């Protein structure tokens, strides 16, 4: 996103429907959900809350505590 040219306008996606369509088109190009996020924000100006609602949540794996003996 830092390499985006500020003088080159990017399409704006605000609707969850349009964001979902863009994500479907970008999925074959991306190897992971974080790559989809990067491609989406590089190619479009997006509502980040709408993107977060569309993309699946990536929950961290729980680290179980060792049992004290």
VEXDREN-2710 file (C-alpha; in Angstrom, 1 decimal):
% VEXDREN-2710
k/r/px/py/pz
1/UNK/0.0/0.0/0.0
2/UNK/2.9/2.3/0.6
3/UNK/4.0/2.0/-3.1
4/UNK/0.6/3.2/-4.4
5/UNK/0.9/6.3/-6.6
6/UNK/-1.3/9.0/-4.9
7/UNK/-1.8/10.6/-8.2
8/UNK/-3.2/7.5/-9.8
9/UNK/-6.9/7.1/-8.7
10/UNK/-7.9/3.7/-7.5
11/UNK/-11.5/2.5/-7.7
12/UNK/-13.4/2.9/-4.4
13/UNK/-15.2/-0.1/-2.9
14/UNK/-17.6/0.7/0.0
15/UNK/-20.4/-1.9/-0.5
16/UNK/-19.9/-5.4/1.0
17/UNK/-21.3/-6.8/-2.3
18/UNK/-18.7/-5.1/-4.4
19/UNK/-15.9/-6.0/-1.9
20/UNK/-17.0/-9.7/-2.0
21/UNK/-16.9/-9.7/-5.8
22/UNK/-13.4/-8.2/-5.7
23/UNK/-12.2/-10.8/-3.1
24/UNK/-13.6/-13.6/-5.3
25/UNK/-11.6/-12.3/-8.3
26/UNK/-8.4/-11.9/-6.2
27/UNK/-8.6/-15.3/-4.5
28/UNK/-6.9/-17.2/-7.4
29/UNK/-4.0/-14.8/-7.3
30/UNK/-3.4/-14.9/-3.6
31/UNK/-1.8/-17.7/-1.5
32/UNK/-3.3/-16.6/1.8
33/UNK/-5.9/-14.4/3.3
34/UNK/-3.3/-11.8/4.2
35/UNK/-2.2/-11.8/0.5
36/UNK/-5.9/-11.1/-0.5
37/UNK/-5.9/-8.2/2.0
38/UNK/-2.7/-6.8/0.5
39/UNK/-3.9/-7.1/-3.1
40/UNK/-7.3/-5.6/-2.2
41/UNK/-5.8/-2.6/-0.5
42/UNK/-3.2/-2.0/-3.3
43/UNK/-5.7/-2.1/-6.1
44/UNK/-8.7/-0.4/-4.5
45/UNK/-9.6/2.2/-2.0
46/UNK/-11.8/0.2/0.5
47/UNK/-13.8/0.6/3.6
48/UNK/-11.7/-1.5/6.0
49/UNK/-14.6/-2.3/8.3
50/UNK/-16.5/-3.7/5.3
51/UNK/-13.5/-5.8/4.2
52/UNK/-13.0/-7.2/7.7
53/UNK/-16.7/-8.2/7.7
54/UNK/-16.3/-10.0/4.3
55/UNK/-13.0/-11.8/4.9
56/UNK/-13.0/-14.8/7.2
57/UNK/-11.6/-14.1/10.7
58/UNK/-8.2/-15.6/11.4
59/UNK/-8.2/-16.5/15.0
60/UNK/-4.8/-17.3/16.6
61/UNK/-4.3/-20.8/17.8
62/UNK/-4.8/-21.1/21.5
63/UNK/-1.7/-21.7/23.6
64/UNK/-2.8/-24.0/26.4
65/UNK/-1.2/-23.5/29.7
66/UNK/1.0/-26.3/31.2
67/UNK/-0.6/-28.0/34.1
68/UNK/1.2/-27.4/37.3
69/UNK/2.1/-30.5/39.3
END
